[in-house]
Amino acid sequence: MSDLSTLRTATPDDDLLELIGRDDIRPAAIAGILARLHEYAVPDRLALLTGVVRIDLERRGRLLQQHALRVDGGAIELLAGPPDTVDVVLRTSILRAP
């Protein structure tokens, strides 16, 4: 387990939410999480998927960030920015205000 993973699992949820809620930390933290998403995928199921997913992160109805993932050939690629056309949009407001 990496040092970052150890720190994450040892940190209380409220502390993690406060940290990720910070505008200066959130972009890097979310990009890091999404870049490792393939580690949690079921390979056989992932191999069946093809498309682009945009993830919209909001707080109180205000868009904070957008990220995009391309899924193809059993791989998940974090895109540099969301393309104009996507297959799925996931919108979430999981972040609390600090």
C-alpha positions in Angstrom: 0.0 0.0 0.0 1.4 3.4 -0.9 2.0 6.1 1.7 -0.8 8.2 0.3 -3.2 5.2 0.5 -2.2 4.5 4.1 -2.7 8.2 5.0 -6.1 8.2 3.3 -7.4 5.1 5.1 -6.0 6.3 8.4 -7.7 9.8 8.1 -11.2 10.3 9.4 -13.9 11.0 6.7 -14.6 14.4 8.1 -11.0 15.4 7.8 -10.9 14.1 4.2 -14.0 16.0 3.2 -12.6 19.2 4.7 -9.3 18.7 2.8 -11.0 17.9 -0.5 -13.4 20.8 0.0 -10.5 23.2 -0.2 -10.3 24.9 -3.5 -6.5 24.9 -3.5 -6.3 21.1 -3.0 -9.4 19.6 -4.6 -8.2 19.7 -8.3 -5.1 17.6 -7.6 -6.9 15.3 -5.2 -9.7 14.5 -7.5 -7.4 14.1 -10.5 -5.3 11.7 -8.4 -8.4 9.7 -7.4 -9.7 9.5 -11.0 -6.2 8.5 -12.4 -6.3 5.4 -10.1 -9.9 4.5 -10.8 -8.8 1.5 -12.9 -7.5 -0.1 -9.8 -11.1 -0.6 -8.6 -12.6 -1.8 -11.9 -13.6 -5.3 -12.6 -11.5 -6.1 -15.7 -14.1 -8.3 -17.5 -16.8 -5.7 -17.1 -14.5 -2.8 -18.0 -13.5 -4.6 -21.2 -17.2 -4.3 -22.3 -17.4 -0.5 -22.0 -16.5 2.1 -24.6 -17.2 5.8 -24.3 -16.4 9.1 -22.7 -17.7 10.1 -19.2 -17.7 13.7 -17.9 -17.8 14.2 -14.2 -19.2 17.5 -12.9 -18.4 18.3 -9.3 -20.8 20.9 -7.8 -21.3 22.6 -4.5 -24.7 24.2 -3.7 -25.6 24.1 -7.4 -22.4 25.8 -8.6 -20.1 23.9 -10.9 -16.6 23.6 -9.3 -14.8 21.3 -11.6 -15.2 19.0 -14.7 -13.2 16.0 -15.4 -13.4 13.4 -18.2 -12.5 9.8 -18.6 -12.2 7.7 -21.8 -13.1 4.1 -21.4 -12.0 1.7 -24.1 -10.3 -1.7 -24.6 -10.4 -2.4 -20.8 -8.5 0.8 -20.0 -9.6 4.1 -18.3 -7.8 7.2 -19.4 -8.0 10.5 -17.6 -8.4 13.2 -20.3 -6.7 16.6 -20.0 -10.1 18.3 -20.3 -13.7 17.4 -21.0 -14.4 17.2 -24.8 -17.4 18.9 -26.4 -19.2 15.5 -26.9 -19.5 12.9 -24.2 -21.5 9.7 -23.8 -22.4 10.1 -20.1 -22.4 12.9 -17.6 -22.2 12.2 -13.9 -23.1 15.1 -11.7 -22.4 15.0 -8.0 -22.3 17.4 -5.0 -20.3 15.2 -2.6 -18.3 18.1 -1.3 -19.2 20.1 1.7 -18.2 23.7 2.1 -15.2 24.1 4.4 
